[in-house]
Each structure stands twice: as C-alpha cells, then as structure tokens.
Amino acid sequence: MQIVPLYRYMRTDGGVTVSPSKPDGEYTFMYRIIAGDGMLVTLDGIDTYPCIDTNVADGWYEIIDTTQTGGELSAEQALGIITGGTP
C-alpha cells in the first residue's frame, strides 16, 4: 500500500485541482491511498478500492482482491493471511 500526499486547491478560474505538487496559495491536505498488486484498500472491511483520495490516512489497510482470482485464494495468499505476512 502506498500513501501519497495531495494538495486540493481552488484555481483562479473557479475550478478545483487535486495534485501531488504543493501550490503557492491556500490548500487543503489530502491523501491518495493506492493498493498494491492484487490488493484493495479498505477502511471498514466492506467498501474496497484499488485507489482512493481521502482526507484521512489513518485506519486504511489492504485486503486481497479476490475478484482477480475468481473468489479463490492461492495457497501463498492464504498462508500470508494466516501468518500476518504480505502475500
């Protein structure tokens, strides 16, 4: 899982930009949370995302994306879950 800091700010034309580049003016700090290969990120264990922009970085964690494997876990993935390691 990767966490990228983002900056949300109003442009002079009235639009909104979300960018990893810090602007010179006022901005709101955000995070882009990106799941690793074959994984999804979740905050509650129910709603899952391959990538999400959010105001909160704490509490997010990865789960295995079983939709890529047809709902089946490989032996390596299952072992990773059991041992607490990353598959």
Helices and strands as residue ranges (DSSP letters): E 2-10, E 16-19, E 28-34, E 39-42, E 48-49, E 51-54, E 61-64, H 75-83
